[in-house]
Amino acid sequence: MVDNQSPSTTSNTKRYRLVTGTFSNAETFAEALNRVRNAYNWIIYEKAESTNLNPSYRIVTGTFDSIDAAEEAAQQLRDRFGWTVYIQGE
């Protein structure tokens, strides 16, 4: 996973993030966040699907520097937790 890169490096290289399927409530989402934090040393973000009361939530990771690295990480989440995981290019 890539953390802070200089502007000249990031402008020429495509980056990828992982985005999970939705978690239906705050409790299952909090459990999922803890599982990822305990299992991997990744930067993760919380994403609500709407601003309505009780939205669904997704986990979004920091960036990976290649599609291969992102696919490998996505498969790790699928295999370990059984989640739906998408790869999002930037």
Chimera marker file (.cmm) of the C-alpha trace (Angstrom):
<marker_set name="trace">
<marker id="1" x="0.000" y="0.000" z="0.000" r="1" g="1" b="0" radius="0.5"/>
<marker id="2" x="1.197" y="3.491" z="-0.789" r="1" g="1" b="0" radius="0.5"/>
<marker id="3" x="1.086" y="6.225" z="1.788" r="1" g="1" b="0" radius="0.5"/>
<marker id="4" x="2.339" y="9.779" z="1.292" r="1" g="1" b="0" radius="0.5"/>
<marker id="5" x="3.910" y="10.270" z="-2.138" r="1" g="1" b="0" radius="0.5"/>
<marker id="6" x="5.316" y="13.425" z="-3.671" r="1" g="1" b="0" radius="0.5"/>
<marker id="7" x="3.010" y="15.218" z="-6.142" r="1" g="1" b="0" radius="0.5"/>
<marker id="8" x="5.258" y="14.380" z="-9.094" r="1" g="1" b="0" radius="0.5"/>
<marker id="9" x="5.019" y="10.668" z="-8.280" r="1" g="1" b="0" radius="0.5"/>
<marker id="10" x="1.275" y="10.523" z="-7.765" r="1" g="1" b="0" radius="0.5"/>
<marker id="11" x="0.365" y="12.414" z="-10.942" r="1" g="1" b="0" radius="0.5"/>
<marker id="12" x="1.936" y="9.803" z="-13.239" r="1" g="1" b="0" radius="0.5"/>
<marker id="13" x="0.851" y="6.608" z="-11.518" r="1" g="1" b="0" radius="0.5"/>
<marker id="14" x="-2.605" y="5.082" z="-11.306" r="1" g="1" b="0" radius="0.5"/>
<marker id="15" x="-3.689" y="4.124" z="-7.786" r="1" g="1" b="0" radius="0.5"/>
<marker id="16" x="-6.316" y="1.675" z="-6.598" r="1" g="1" b="0" radius="0.5"/>
<marker id="17" x="-8.526" y="1.447" z="-3.519" r="1" g="1" b="0" radius="0.5"/>
<marker id="18" x="-10.592" y="-1.392" z="-2.143" r="1" g="1" b="0" radius="0.5"/>
<marker id="19" x="-14.256" y="-0.759" z="-1.375" r="1" g="1" b="0" radius="0.5"/>
<marker id="20" x="-16.301" y="-3.338" z="0.508" r="1" g="1" b="0" radius="0.5"/>
<marker id="21" x="-19.928" y="-4.182" z="0.027" r="1" g="1" b="0" radius="0.5"/>
<marker id="22" x="-22.294" y="-2.520" z="2.478" r="1" g="1" b="0" radius="0.5"/>
<marker id="23" x="-22.741" y="-3.227" z="6.168" r="1" g="1" b="0" radius="0.5"/>
<marker id="24" x="-26.349" y="-2.751" z="7.213" r="1" g="1" b="0" radius="0.5"/>
<marker id="25" x="-25.863" y="-1.212" z="10.649" r="1" g="1" b="0" radius="0.5"/>
<marker id="26" x="-23.296" y="0.574" z="12.786" r="1" g="1" b="0" radius="0.5"/>
<marker id="27" x="-22.616" y="-2.450" z="14.994" r="1" g="1" b="0" radius="0.5"/>
<marker id="28" x="-21.632" y="-4.824" z="12.181" r="1" g="1" b="0" radius="0.5"/>
<marker id="29" x="-19.689" y="-2.012" z="10.521" r="1" g="1" b="0" radius="0.5"/>
<marker id="30" x="-17.712" y="-1.307" z="13.714" r="1" g="1" b="0" radius="0.5"/>
<marker id="31" x="-16.928" y="-5.011" z="14.050" r="1" g="1" b="0" radius="0.5"/>
<marker id="32" x="-15.738" y="-5.112" z="10.437" r="1" g="1" b="0" radius="0.5"/>
<marker id="33" x="-13.508" y="-2.066" z="10.929" r="1" g="1" b="0" radius="0.5"/>
<marker id="34" x="-11.904" y="-3.693" z="13.964" r="1" g="1" b="0" radius="0.5"/>
<marker id="35" x="-11.340" y="-6.937" z="12.084" r="1" g="1" b="0" radius="0.5"/>
<marker id="36" x="-9.518" y="-5.139" z="9.259" r="1" g="1" b="0" radius="0.5"/>
<marker id="37" x="-7.486" y="-2.979" z="11.654" r="1" g="1" b="0" radius="0.5"/>
<marker id="38" x="-6.427" y="-6.049" z="13.654" r="1" g="1" b="0" radius="0.5"/>
<marker id="39" x="-5.580" y="-8.156" z="10.599" r="1" g="1" b="0" radius="0.5"/>
<marker id="40" x="-3.825" y="-5.640" z="8.314" r="1" g="1" b="0" radius="0.5"/>
<marker id="41" x="-1.630" y="-2.587" z="8.619" r="1" g="1" b="0" radius="0.5"/>
<marker id="42" x="-3.694" y="-0.631" z="6.088" r="1" g="1" b="0" radius="0.5"/>
<marker id="43" x="-5.113" y="2.853" z="6.101" r="1" g="1" b="0" radius="0.5"/>
<marker id="44" x="-8.901" y="2.530" z="6.116" r="1" g="1" b="0" radius="0.5"/>
<marker id="45" x="-11.756" y="5.001" z="5.847" r="1" g="1" b="0" radius="0.5"/>
<marker id="46" x="-15.425" y="4.852" z="6.718" r="1" g="1" b="0" radius="0.5"/>
<marker id="47" x="-17.957" y="5.677" z="4.014" r="1" g="1" b="0" radius="0.5"/>
<marker id="48" x="-21.683" y="6.157" z="4.610" r="1" g="1" b="0" radius="0.5"/>
<marker id="49" x="-23.870" y="5.451" z="1.587" r="1" g="1" b="0" radius="0.5"/>
<marker id="50" x="-26.196" y="8.365" z="2.354" r="1" g="1" b="0" radius="0.5"/>
<marker id="51" x="-26.812" y="11.160" z="4.819" r="1" g="1" b="0" radius="0.5"/>
<marker id="52" x="-30.166" y="9.656" z="5.855" r="1" g="1" b="0" radius="0.5"/>
<marker id="53" x="-30.807" y="8.172" z="9.266" r="1" g="1" b="0" radius="0.5"/>
<marker id="54" x="-29.201" y="4.700" z="9.602" r="1" g="1" b="0" radius="0.5"/>
<marker id="55" x="-27.298" y="4.560" z="6.301" r="1" g="1" b="0" radius="0.5"/>
<marker id="56" x="-25.408" y="1.527" z="5.046" r="1" g="1" b="0" radius="0.5"/>
<marker id="57" x="-21.640" y="1.733" z="5.442" r="1" g="1" b="0" radius="0.5"/>
<marker id="58" x="-18.616" y="0.645" z="3.425" r="1" g="1" b="0" radius="0.5"/>
<marker id="59" x="-14.917" y="0.292" z="4.232" r="1" g="1" b="0" radius="0.5"/>
<marker id="60" x="-12.548" y="2.042" z="1.823" r="1" g="1" b="0" radius="0.5"/>
<marker id="61" x="-8.799" y="1.432" z="1.977" r="1" g="1" b="0" radius="0.5"/>
<marker id="62" x="-5.889" y="3.702" z="1.313" r="1" g="1" b="0" radius="0.5"/>
<marker id="63" x="-4.278" y="3.339" z="-2.103" r="1" g="1" b="0" radius="0.5"/>
<marker id="64" x="-2.346" y="0.476" z="-3.654" r="1" g="1" b="0" radius="0.5"/>
<marker id="65" x="0.246" y="1.234" z="-6.324" r="1" g="1" b="0" radius="0.5"/>
<marker id="66" x="-0.701" y="-1.502" z="-8.793" r="1" g="1" b="0" radius="0.5"/>
<marker id="67" x="-3.758" y="-3.420" z="-9.886" r="1" g="1" b="0" radius="0.5"/>
<marker id="68" x="-1.962" y="-6.644" z="-8.931" r="1" g="1" b="0" radius="0.5"/>
<marker id="69" x="-1.425" y="-5.459" z="-5.347" r="1" g="1" b="0" radius="0.5"/>
<marker id="70" x="-5.056" y="-4.320" z="-5.121" r="1" g="1" b="0" radius="0.5"/>
<marker id="71" x="-6.355" y="-7.628" z="-6.495" r="1" g="1" b="0" radius="0.5"/>
<marker id="72" x="-4.227" y="-9.575" z="-4.025" r="1" g="1" b="0" radius="0.5"/>
<marker id="73" x="-5.466" y="-7.475" z="-1.101" r="1" g="1" b="0" radius="0.5"/>
<marker id="74" x="-9.086" y="-7.736" z="-2.264" r="1" g="1" b="0" radius="0.5"/>
<marker id="75" x="-8.768" y="-11.508" z="-2.439" r="1" g="1" b="0" radius="0.5"/>
<marker id="76" x="-7.325" y="-11.568" z="1.093" r="1" g="1" b="0" radius="0.5"/>
<marker id="77" x="-10.454" y="-9.799" z="2.386" r="1" g="1" b="0" radius="0.5"/>
<marker id="78" x="-12.753" y="-12.091" z="0.402" r="1" g="1" b="0" radius="0.5"/>
<marker id="79" x="-10.995" y="-15.238" z="1.621" r="1" g="1" b="0" radius="0.5"/>
<marker id="80" x="-10.581" y="-14.166" z="5.239" r="1" g="1" b="0" radius="0.5"/>
<marker id="81" x="-13.940" y="-12.481" z="5.869" r="1" g="1" b="0" radius="0.5"/>
<marker id="82" x="-16.207" y="-13.614" z="3.016" r="1" g="1" b="0" radius="0.5"/>
<marker id="83" x="-17.023" y="-10.033" z="2.010" r="1" g="1" b="0" radius="0.5"/>
<marker id="84" x="-17.816" y="-8.533" z="-1.352" r="1" g="1" b="0" radius="0.5"/>
<marker id="85" x="-14.865" y="-6.326" z="-2.306" r="1" g="1" b="0" radius="0.5"/>
<marker id="86" x="-14.517" y="-4.003" z="-5.303" r="1" g="1" b="0" radius="0.5"/>
<marker id="87" x="-11.390" y="-2.399" z="-6.735" r="1" g="1" b="0" radius="0.5"/>
<marker id="88" x="-11.733" y="1.281" z="-7.542" r="1" g="1" b="0" radius="0.5"/>
<marker id="89" x="-9.171" y="2.995" z="-9.798" r="1" g="1" b="0" radius="0.5"/>
<marker id="90" x="-8.222" y="6.628" z="-9.305" r="1" g="1" b="0" radius="0.5"/>
<link id1="1" id2="2" r="1" g="1" b="0" radius="0.2"/>
<link id1="2" id2="3" r="1" g="1" b="0" radius="0.2"/>
<link id1="3" id2="4" r="1" g="1" b="0" radius="0.2"/>
<link id1="4" id2="5" r="1" g="1" b="0" radius="0.2"/>
<link id1="5" id2="6" r="1" g="1" b="0" radius="0.2"/>
<link id1="6" id2="7" r="1" g="1" b="0" radius="0.2"/>
<link id1="7" id2="8" r="1" g="1" b="0" radius="0.2"/>
<link id1="8" id2="9" r="1" g="1" b="0" radius="0.2"/>
<link id1="9" id2="10" r="1" g="1" b="0" radius="0.2"/>
<link id1="10" id2="11" r="1" g="1" b="0" radius="0.2"/>
<link id1="11" id2="12" r="1" g="1" b="0" radius="0.2"/>
<link id1="12" id2="13" r="1" g="1" b="0" radius="0.2"/>
<link id1="13" id2="14" r="1" g="1" b="0" radius="0.2"/>
<link id1="14" id2="15" r="1" g="1" b="0" radius="0.2"/>
<link id1="15" id2="16" r="1" g="1" b="0" radius="0.2"/>
<link id1="16" id2="17" r="1" g="1" b="0" radius="0.2"/>
<link id1="17" id2="18" r="1" g="1" b="0" radius="0.2"/>
<link id1="18" id2="19" r="1" g="1" b="0" radius="0.2"/>
<link id1="19" id2="20" r="1" g="1" b="0" radius="0.2"/>
<link id1="20" id2="21" r="1" g="1" b="0" radius="0.2"/>
<link id1="21" id2="22" r="1" g="1" b="0" radius="0.2"/>
<link id1="22" id2="23" r="1" g="1" b="0" radius="0.2"/>
<link id1="23" id2="24" r="1" g="1" b="0" radius="0.2"/>
<link id1="24" id2="25" r="1" g="1" b="0" radius="0.2"/>
<link id1="25" id2="26" r="1" g="1" b="0" radius="0.2"/>
<link id1="26" id2="27" r="1" g="1" b="0" radius="0.2"/>
<link id1="27" id2="28" r="1" g="1" b="0" radius="0.2"/>
<link id1="28" id2="29" r="1" g="1" b="0" radius="0.2"/>
<link id1="29" id2="30" r="1" g="1" b="0" radius="0.2"/>
<link id1="30" id2="31" r="1" g="1" b="0" radius="0.2"/>
<link id1="31" id2="32" r="1" g="1" b="0" radius="0.2"/>
<link id1="32" id2="33" r="1" g="1" b="0" radius="0.2"/>
<link id1="33" id2="34" r="1" g="1" b="0" radius="0.2"/>
<link id1="34" id2="35" r="1" g="1" b="0" radius="0.2"/>
<link id1="35" id2="36" r="1" g="1" b="0" radius="0.2"/>
<link id1="36" id2="37" r="1" g="1" b="0" radius="0.2"/>
<link id1="37" id2="38" r="1" g="1" b="0" radius="0.2"/>
<link id1="38" id2="39" r="1" g="1" b="0" radius="0.2"/>
<link id1="39" id2="40" r="1" g="1" b="0" radius="0.2"/>
<link id1="40" id2="41" r="1" g="1" b="0" radius="0.2"/>
<link id1="41" id2="42" r="1" g="1" b="0" radius="0.2"/>
<link id1="42" id2="43" r="1" g="1" b="0" radius="0.2"/>
<link id1="43" id2="44" r="1" g="1" b="0" radius="0.2"/>
<link id1="44" id2="45" r="1" g="1" b="0" radius="0.2"/>
<link id1="45" id2="46" r="1" g="1" b="0" radius="0.2"/>
<link id1="46" id2="47" r="1" g="1" b="0" radius="0.2"/>
<link id1="47" id2="48" r="1" g="1" b="0" radius="0.2"/>
<link id1="48" id2="49" r="1" g="1" b="0" radius="0.2"/>
<link id1="49" id2="50" r="1" g="1" b="0" radius="0.2"/>
<link id1="50" id2="51" r="1" g="1" b="0" radius="0.2"/>
<link id1="51" id2="52" r="1" g="1" b="0" radius="0.2"/>
<link id1="52" id2="53" r="1" g="1" b="0" radius="0.2"/>
<link id1="53" id2="54" r="1" g="1" b="0" radius="0.2"/>
<link id1="54" id2="55" r="1" g="1" b="0" radius="0.2"/>
<link id1="55" id2="56" r="1" g="1" b="0" radius="0.2"/>
<link id1="56" id2="57" r="1" g="1" b="0" radius="0.2"/>
<link id1="57" id2="58" r="1" g="1" b="0" radius="0.2"/>
<link id1="58" id2="59" r="1" g="1" b="0" radius="0.2"/>
<link id1="59" id2="60" r="1" g="1" b="0" radius="0.2"/>
<link id1="60" id2="61" r="1" g="1" b="0" radius="0.2"/>
<link id1="61" id2="62" r="1" g="1" b="0" radius="0.2"/>
<link id1="62" id2="63" r="1" g="1" b="0" radius="0.2"/>
<link id1="63" id2="64" r="1" g="1" b="0" radius="0.2"/>
<link id1="64" id2="65" r="1" g="1" b="0" radius="0.2"/>
<link id1="65" id2="66" r="1" g="1" b="0" radius="0.2"/>
<link id1="66" id2="67" r="1" g="1" b="0" radius="0.2"/>
<link id1="67" id2="68" r="1" g="1" b="0" radius="0.2"/>
<link id1="68" id2="69" r="1" g="1" b="0" radius="0.2"/>
<link id1="69" id2="70" r="1" g="1" b="0" radius="0.2"/>
<link id1="70" id2="71" r="1" g="1" b="0" radius="0.2"/>
<link id1="71" id2="72" r="1" g="1" b="0" radius="0.2"/>
<link id1="72" id2="73" r="1" g="1" b="0" radius="0.2"/>
<link id1="73" id2="74" r="1" g="1" b="0" radius="0.2"/>
<link id1="74" id2="75" r="1" g="1" b="0" radius="0.2"/>
<link id1="75" id2="76" r="1" g="1" b="0" radius="0.2"/>
<link id1="76" id2="77" r="1" g="1" b="0" radius="0.2"/>
<link id1="77" id2="78" r="1" g="1" b="0" radius="0.2"/>
<link id1="78" id2="79" r="1" g="1" b="0" radius="0.2"/>
<link id1="79" id2="80" r="1" g="1" b="0" radius="0.2"/>
<link id1="80" id2="81" r="1" g="1" b="0" radius="0.2"/>
<link id1="81" id2="82" r="1" g="1" b="0" radius="0.2"/>
<link id1="82" id2="83" r="1" g="1" b="0" radius="0.2"/>
<link id1="83" id2="84" r="1" g="1" b="0" radius="0.2"/>
<link id1="84" id2="85" r="1" g="1" b="0" radius="0.2"/>
<link id1="85" id2="86" r="1" g="1" b="0" radius="0.2"/>
<link id1="86" id2="87" r="1" g="1" b="0" radius="0.2"/>
<link id1="87" id2="88" r="1" g="1" b="0" radius="0.2"/>
<link id1="88" id2="89" r="1" g="1" b="0" radius="0.2"/>
<link id1="89" id2="90" r="1" g="1" b="0" radius="0.2"/>
</marker_set>
